[in-house]
Amino acid sequence: MSKRFLISTLMAALFSMLLLTACGSQDMNLPATQEQGNEGQHSATQRGLQPEQGAELLVWESKGPELDFLKAVAASFEQEYGVKVKVEAVPSIDSVTKLTTDGPAGIGADVFSAPHDHLGNAVIAGLVLQNDVFDEHAKNEFMSSAIEGVSYEGVLYGFPTAIDTYALYYNKKLLKKAPATYDELIQFAETYNDPKNKKYAFMWNVGQLYQSYSFLAGYGGYVFGNGGTDANDIGLNSEKSVAGAKYLQSLKKILPININDINDNIITGFFVEGKTAAVINGPWLMTDLTNANMDYGVVPLPLLPNGEHPNSMSGIRALYVNSYTEYPAAAKLFASYATTKKNGTKRFEMTTQLPPRKDIMDEPIIAEDANALAFLEQAKHSTPMPSIPEMGNVWVPAGAALAAMWNDNQEPSVVLNKAVEQIKTAMQTKK
């Protein structure tokens, strides 16, 4: 054998070994059953993250279809990663409070579900670990409002599972075409309204800041500055918020009812009975309307006279990892696994809650559901409810201001100034 041939042979063998080693290193962290391609994106964001030896997880989620979904995910996760997962029913609105005592005691859930507006209190109490699993690519797979909602002071904590906001429902028997603008609704009201017989073109929960915020924000108003994180910058009485409030107040001409006589139950009843042509509400109303055999449609909120989209408030459902967990790697892996495209699609199938992942909108189950698409389109024009603890001081003063404007026709700037003073006083008292 010539020396040149021997060197060539050795170099070829070495190249083959390097190639095999490189391929093996790329796949060494992928579970054996993990699909490549789009679903492989889950593994790509977690290279190097492996569950701890002997890890077992406890997960909290509210009763209902979302609990059934996580139980199904737990079974799949155990099969792929060999980690046992127990899913318990704990209301998501109670999980942070419960974890305050259960976390330090070592009996809290490793992964828990909570609404995003509880995040501020959870972070301040040191109850949650940062979501350092999502890289920039993974973050971009979710709606920006969802990522923003589960972040606190610029740090990402949550793994978004669903996004809630509201849109416009309309009775197809009364409105042949969905109103694209509020001006169209006002024009319809001129021929449809009949207060003596309790017939109104349009209703919403006026005294509830959650829904009425869309008018203020549509004119550029806001609650707290810097994306809802700066409690020192209260924008409810800003010039733009006042402009939105004035337009809101002008709509009493088509809904001449005091706030005391308007609530979600009354609004739903009027809509189901065919007395009201259009209402604002969230996706949770669809089940009741379907059961009532209503012929209805859903569209994004109509455009305002300034040509802008009303900016609705949104709520983000998410999973979080308990800072006291013994198995942080396994817990983060599970939370991320539950929010992949594949599992996000499955969650929508099981819960009908709106998925916060942008790449699911092309899936047939969403693409062929006009009502779901309408909510997701509105979600693009939504702002996550501020998650800082100071938000708890806002609801009552804001509701009182809305009632004063609506019931007593008081000047919006005056009542909003008063509301802001009350909010500031409440925040000072709690310091």
C-alpha positions as CSV (number, residue, x, y, z in Angstrom):
1,M,0.0,0.0,0.0
2,S,1.4,3.4,-1.0
3,K,2.0,6.1,1.6
4,R,-0.3,8.5,-0.4
5,F,-3.1,5.9,-0.4
6,L,-2.7,5.2,3.3
7,I,-2.9,8.9,4.2
8,S,-6.0,9.3,1.9
9,T,-7.7,6.3,3.6
10,L,-7.0,7.6,7.1
11,M,-8.3,11.1,6.2
12,A,-11.5,9.7,4.8
13,A,-12.0,7.6,7.9
14,L,-11.4,10.5,10.2
15,F,-13.8,12.7,8.2
16,S,-16.5,10.0,8.4
17,M,-16.0,9.8,12.2
18,L,-16.3,13.6,12.6
19,L,-19.4,13.6,10.5
20,L,-21.0,10.9,12.6
21,T,-20.0,12.6,15.8
22,A,-21.5,15.9,14.6
23,C,-24.8,14.3,13.6
24,G,-24.9,12.4,16.9
25,S,-24.3,15.6,18.9
26,Q,-27.1,17.4,17.1
27,D,-29.6,14.7,18.1
28,M,-28.3,13.6,21.5
29,N,-30.8,15.7,23.4
30,L,-33.8,14.8,21.2
31,P,-36.2,12.3,22.7
32,A,-36.3,9.1,20.7
33,T,-39.9,9.7,19.5
34,Q,-39.5,13.4,18.8
35,E,-40.5,14.3,15.3
36,Q,-38.2,16.5,13.2
37,G,-39.3,19.4,11.1
38,N,-41.8,21.9,12.6
39,E,-42.3,19.9,15.8
40,G,-38.6,19.6,16.2
41,Q,-38.6,23.3,17.1
42,H,-39.5,22.3,20.6
43,S,-36.3,20.3,21.0
44,A,-34.2,23.0,19.3
45,T,-35.1,25.5,22.0
46,Q,-34.1,23.1,24.7
47,R,-30.8,21.5,23.7
48,G,-28.9,20.7,26.8
49,L,-32.0,20.8,29.0
50,Q,-32.6,17.3,30.3
51,P,-34.9,16.2,33.2
52,E,-33.1,15.5,36.5
53,Q,-32.5,11.9,37.4
54,G,-35.6,10.5,39.3
55,A,-37.6,13.7,38.6
56,E,-41.4,13.6,39.4
57,L,-43.6,16.6,38.8
58,L,-46.8,18.0,40.4
59,V,-48.9,20.3,38.2
60,W,-51.8,22.5,39.2
61,E,-54.6,23.5,36.8
62,S,-58.2,24.6,37.1
63,K,-61.0,22.1,36.7
64,G,-62.5,21.7,33.3
65,P,-61.2,20.8,29.8
66,E,-57.9,22.5,30.5
67,L,-57.3,20.0,33.3
68,D,-58.1,17.1,30.9
69,F,-55.7,18.6,28.4
70,L,-52.8,18.8,30.9
71,K,-53.5,15.2,32.0
72,A,-53.2,14.1,28.3
73,V,-50.0,16.1,28.0
74,A,-48.6,14.6,31.2
75,A,-49.2,11.1,29.8
76,S,-47.4,11.9,26.6
77,F,-44.6,13.7,28.4
78,E,-44.0,10.7,30.7
79,Q,-43.9,8.4,27.7
80,E,-41.3,10.6,25.9
81,Y,-39.1,11.7,28.8
82,G,-39.8,9.0,31.5
83,V,-40.9,11.6,34.0
84,K,-44.0,10.9,36.0
85,V,-46.4,13.9,36.2
86,K,-49.3,14.2,38.6
87,V,-52.0,16.8,37.6
88,E,-54.1,18.2,40.4
89,A,-57.2,20.5,40.2
90,V,-56.4,23.8,41.8
91,P,-58.1,27.0,40.5
92,S,-55.6,29.1,38.6
93,I,-56.9,32.2,40.3
94,D,-55.9,30.6,43.7
95,S,-52.5,29.1,42.7
96,V,-50.3,32.0,43.6
97,T,-51.9,32.5,47.0
98,K,-51.7,28.8,47.7
99,L,-48.1,28.6,46.6
100,T,-47.2,31.4,49.1
101,T,-47.4,28.8,51.8
102,D,-47.0,25.5,49.9
103,G,-43.9,26.6,48.0
104,P,-41.6,27.2,51.0
105,A,-43.0,24.1,52.7
106,G,-42.0,22.0,49.7
107,I,-45.5,20.7,48.9
108,G,-46.4,23.2,46.1
109,A,-46.7,22.3,42.4
110,D,-43.6,22.2,40.3
111,V,-45.6,23.8,37.5
112,F,-48.8,25.8,38.0
113,S,-51.3,27.6,35.9
114,A,-52.2,31.3,36.7
115,P,-53.7,34.3,35.0
116,H,-51.0,36.7,33.9
117,D,-52.2,39.6,36.1
118,H,-51.2,37.5,39.2
119,L,-47.6,37.5,37.9
120,G,-46.4,40.7,39.6
121,N,-47.4,39.4,43.1
122,A,-45.8,36.0,42.3
123,V,-42.5,37.6,41.2
124,I,-42.4,39.9,44.2
125,A,-43.0,37.0,46.5
126,G,-40.1,35.0,44.8
127,L,-42.4,32.2,43.7
128,V,-41.5,31.8,40.0
129,L,-38.5,30.9,38.0
130,Q,-37.6,32.8,34.8
131,N,-38.5,31.2,31.5
132,D,-35.0,31.0,30.1
133,V,-36.0,28.1,27.8
134,F,-37.5,30.2,25.0
135,D,-35.0,31.7,22.7
136,E,-35.9,34.6,20.4
137,H,-37.1,32.2,17.7
138,A,-39.5,30.6,20.2
139,K,-40.7,33.9,21.5
140,N,-41.5,35.0,18.0
141,E,-43.8,32.0,17.6
142,F,-46.2,33.6,20.1
143,M,-48.3,36.8,19.8
144,S,-46.3,39.7,21.1
145,S,-49.1,40.5,23.6
146,A,-48.9,37.0,25.0
147,I,-45.1,37.3,25.6
148,E,-45.5,40.8,27.0
149,G,-48.3,39.6,29.4
150,V,-46.2,36.8,30.9
151,S,-43.2,39.0,31.4
152,Y,-42.5,41.3,34.4
153,E,-40.1,44.2,34.3
154,G,-38.7,42.9,31.0
155,V,-38.1,39.4,32.2
156,L,-40.0,36.4,30.7
157,Y,-41.5,34.1,33.3
158,G,-44.5,32.4,31.8
159,F,-45.3,29.8,29.1
160,P,-48.4,31.1,27.4
161,T,-51.3,28.6,26.9
162,A,-54.2,30.8,25.9
163,I,-55.2,34.5,25.3
164,D,-58.6,35.9,26.3
165,T,-60.0,39.1,24.9
166,Y,-63.4,40.4,23.7
167,A,-64.9,41.1,20.3
168,L,-68.3,42.0,18.8
169,Y,-71.1,39.4,18.6
170,Y,-73.9,40.2,16.2
171,N,-77.3,38.6,15.5
172,K,-77.3,37.6,11.9
173,K,-81.1,37.8,11.7
174,L,-81.1,41.5,12.8
175,L,-77.9,42.6,11.2
176,K,-77.4,41.3,7.6
177,K,-73.9,42.5,7.6
178,A,-71.4,42.8,10.4
179,P,-70.8,46.5,11.4
180,A,-67.3,47.5,10.4
181,T,-67.5,50.9,12.2
182,Y,-69.2,52.3,15.3
183,D,-70.8,54.9,12.9
184,E,-72.6,52.0,11.2
185,L,-73.9,50.7,14.5
186,I,-75.2,54.2,15.4
187,Q,-77.0,54.5,12.0
188,F,-78.6,51.1,12.6
189,A,-79.7,52.1,16.1
190,E,-81.6,55.1,14.7
191,T,-84.1,52.8,13.0
192,Y,-83.9,49.8,15.4
193,N,-83.9,51.2,18.9
194,D,-87.1,51.0,20.9
195,P,-86.4,51.6,24.6
196,K,-90.1,51.1,25.6
197,N,-89.8,47.5,24.4
198,K,-86.2,47.2,25.6
199,K,-84.7,46.9,22.1
200,Y,-81.2,48.3,21.6
201,A,-78.9,48.0,18.7
202,F,-75.8,47.6,20.9
203,M,-74.9,46.8,24.5
204,W,-71.7,46.3,26.5
205,N,-70.8,46.4,30.2
206,V,-70.2,50.1,30.3
207,G,-69.3,50.3,34.0
208,Q,-66.6,47.6,33.7
209,L,-63.2,49.1,32.9
210,Y,-62.2,45.8,31.3
211,Q,-64.6,46.3,28.3
212,S,-64.8,50.1,28.3
213,Y,-61.0,50.4,28.2
214,S,-61.2,49.6,24.4
215,F,-62.6,53.1,23.8
216,L,-60.0,54.9,25.9
217,A,-57.1,52.9,24.4
218,G,-58.5,53.3,20.9
219,Y,-57.8,57.0,21.3
220,G,-54.3,56.4,22.7
221,G,-55.2,56.2,26.4
222,Y,-53.7,53.8,28.9
223,V,-53.8,52.7,32.5
224,F,-50.1,52.6,33.4
225,G,-47.1,53.7,31.3
226,N,-44.2,51.7,29.9
227,G,-46.4,48.8,28.8
228,G,-48.4,48.7,32.0
229,T,-45.4,48.4,34.3
230,D,-44.8,52.0,35.5
231,A,-47.2,52.7,38.4
232,N,-45.9,56.2,38.7
233,D,-47.3,57.0,35.2
234,I,-51.1,56.7,35.5
235,G,-52.6,57.5,32.1
236,L,-56.4,57.2,32.8
237,N,-56.7,61.0,32.9
238,S,-54.4,61.7,30.0
239,E,-55.7,63.9,27.1
240,K,-56.0,60.8,24.9
241,S,-57.9,58.8,27.6
242,V,-60.3,61.7,28.1
243,A,-60.9,61.9,24.3
244,G,-61.8,58.2,24.3
245,A,-64.0,58.6,27.4
246,K,-65.9,61.4,25.6
247,Y,-66.7,59.2,22.7
248,L,-67.8,56.4,25.0
249,Q,-70.1,58.9,26.8
250,S,-71.6,59.9,23.5
251,L,-72.9,56.4,22.9
252,K,-75.5,56.7,25.6
253,K,-77.7,58.2,22.9
254,I,-78.0,54.6,21.5
255,L,-77.9,52.9,24.9
256,P,-80.0,55.1,27.2
257,I,-79.8,52.8,30.3
258,N,-78.1,53.5,33.6
259,I,-75.1,51.4,34.5
260,N,-76.9,49.8,37.4
261,D,-79.2,48.1,34.8
262,I,-76.4,46.8,32.7
263,N,-74.4,43.7,33.5
264,D,-73.2,40.6,31.7
265,N,-76.3,38.5,32.5
266,I,-78.7,41.2,31.3
267,I,-76.7,41.8,28.2
268,T,-76.6,38.1,27.3
269,G,-80.3,37.7,28.0
270,F,-81.2,40.6,25.7
271,F,-79.0,39.2,23.0
272,V,-80.3,35.6,23.2
273,E,-83.9,37.0,23.2
274,G,-83.3,38.9,20.0
275,K,-83.8,42.3,21.6
276,T,-80.2,43.4,21.1
277,A,-78.5,43.2,17.8
278,A,-74.8,43.4,18.8
279,V,-72.9,43.0,22.1
280,I,-69.3,42.9,23.3
281,N,-68.2,39.8,25.0
282,G,-65.5,37.1,25.2
283,P,-65.1,33.7,23.6
284,W,-66.6,32.0,26.6
285,L,-70.1,33.3,25.5
286,M,-70.0,31.1,22.3
287,T,-71.1,27.9,24.1
288,D,-74.2,29.5,25.6
289,L,-75.2,31.0,22.2
290,T,-74.7,27.7,20.4
291,N,-76.8,25.9,23.0
292,A,-79.5,28.6,22.5
293,N,-79.4,27.8,18.7
294,M,-78.6,31.5,17.9
295,D,-77.6,32.4,14.4
296,Y,-74.7,34.7,15.3
297,G,-71.3,35.9,14.1
298,V,-68.2,37.4,15.7
299,V,-66.0,40.1,14.2
300,P,-63.3,42.3,15.7
301,L,-64.5,45.5,17.4
302,P,-65.7,48.1,14.9
303,L,-63.4,51.0,14.0
304,L,-63.7,54.2,15.9
305,P,-64.5,57.6,14.3
306,N,-60.7,58.4,14.4
307,G,-60.2,55.4,12.1
308,E,-58.4,53.4,14.8
309,H,-59.0,49.9,16.1
310,P,-60.3,49.8,19.6
311,N,-57.6,48.3,21.7
312,S,-59.1,45.7,24.0
313,M,-57.7,44.4,27.2
314,S,-56.4,40.9,27.1
315,G,-55.8,38.2,29.7
316,I,-53.0,35.6,29.2
317,R,-53.4,32.1,30.6
318,A,-50.0,30.6,31.2
319,L,-47.9,27.9,33.0
320,Y,-45.2,29.0,35.4
321,V,-42.4,27.1,37.2
322,N,-42.3,27.2,41.0
323,S,-39.0,28.6,42.3
324,Y,-39.0,26.0,45.1
325,T,-39.2,23.0,42.7
326,E,-36.6,20.3,43.2
327,Y,-36.6,19.6,39.5
328,P,-36.3,22.9,37.6
329,A,-35.1,21.4,34.4
330,A,-37.9,18.8,34.2
331,A,-40.5,21.5,35.2
332,K,-39.3,23.9,32.5
333,L,-39.2,21.1,30.0
334,F,-42.8,20.2,30.8
335,A,-44.1,23.7,30.6
336,S,-42.4,24.2,27.2
337,Y,-43.6,20.9,26.0
338,A,-47.2,21.7,26.9
339,T,-47.0,24.9,24.8
340,T,-45.6,23.5,21.5
341,K,-47.5,24.0,18.3
342,K,-48.7,20.4,18.4
343,N,-50.0,20.6,22.0
344,G,-51.3,24.1,21.5
345,T,-53.5,22.8,18.7
346,K,-54.6,20.0,20.9
347,R,-55.4,22.4,23.6
348,F,-57.7,24.4,21.3
349,E,-59.4,21.2,20.3
350,M,-60.1,20.3,23.9
351,T,-60.8,23.7,25.4
352,T,-61.8,26.1,22.5
353,Q,-59.7,28.7,24.3
354,L,-57.8,30.9,21.9
355,P,-54.2,29.8,21.2
356,P,-51.5,32.5,21.6
357,R,-49.2,30.9,19.1
358,K,-49.2,32.6,15.7
359,D,-48.4,29.4,13.8
360,I,-51.6,27.7,14.9
361,M,-53.8,30.2,13.0
362,D,-53.0,28.4,9.8
363,E,-54.2,25.0,11.2
364,P,-57.5,23.9,9.6
365,I,-59.2,23.8,13.0
366,I,-58.6,27.5,13.4
367,A,-58.5,28.6,9.8
368,E,-62.0,27.2,9.2
369,D,-63.5,28.7,12.3
370,A,-64.5,32.3,11.4
371,N,-65.5,33.2,15.0
372,A,-62.1,32.0,16.5
373,L,-60.3,33.9,13.8
374,A,-62.2,37.1,14.7
375,F,-61.1,36.9,18.3
376,L,-57.5,36.2,17.3
377,E,-57.6,39.2,14.9
378,Q,-58.9,41.4,17.8
379,A,-56.2,39.9,20.0
380,K,-53.7,41.5,17.7
381,H,-55.2,44.9,18.7
382,S,-55.1,44.1,22.5
383,T,-53.1,45.1,25.5
384,P,-52.4,42.7,28.3
385,M,-54.0,43.8,31.6
386,P,-51.3,45.3,33.7
387,S,-49.8,42.6,36.0
388,I,-48.2,44.9,38.5
389,P,-49.8,44.7,42.0
390,E,-50.9,48.3,41.8
391,M,-53.6,47.3,39.2
392,G,-55.7,46.2,42.1
393,N,-56.2,49.8,43.1
394,V,-57.6,50.8,39.7
395,W,-60.8,48.9,39.2
396,V,-63.1,50.6,41.8
397,P,-62.1,54.2,41.1
398,A,-62.3,53.6,37.3
399,G,-65.7,52.0,37.6
400,A,-67.0,54.9,39.7
401,A,-65.7,57.4,37.0
402,L,-67.4,55.5,34.2
403,A,-70.7,55.5,36.2
404,A,-70.4,59.2,36.9
405,M,-69.8,59.9,33.2
406,W,-72.6,57.6,32.0
407,N,-75.3,58.0,34.6
408,D,-74.8,61.7,35.6
409,N,-73.3,63.0,32.4
410,Q,-70.3,64.4,34.4
411,E,-67.3,65.8,32.5
412,P,-64.9,62.9,31.7
413,S,-61.8,64.9,32.5
414,V,-63.1,65.8,36.0
415,V,-64.2,62.3,37.0
416,L,-61.0,60.7,35.6
417,N,-58.8,63.2,37.5
418,K,-60.7,62.2,40.6
419,A,-60.2,58.5,39.9
420,V,-56.5,58.9,39.4
421,E,-56.2,60.8,42.7
422,Q,-58.0,57.9,44.4
423,I,-55.7,55.4,42.8
424,K,-52.6,57.4,44.0
425,T,-54.0,57.6,47.5
426,A,-54.7,53.9,47.6
427,M,-51.1,53.1,46.4
428,Q,-49.6,55.4,49.0
429,T,-51.7,53.8,51.8
430,K,-50.4,50.3,50.9
431,K,-46.8,51.3,50.9
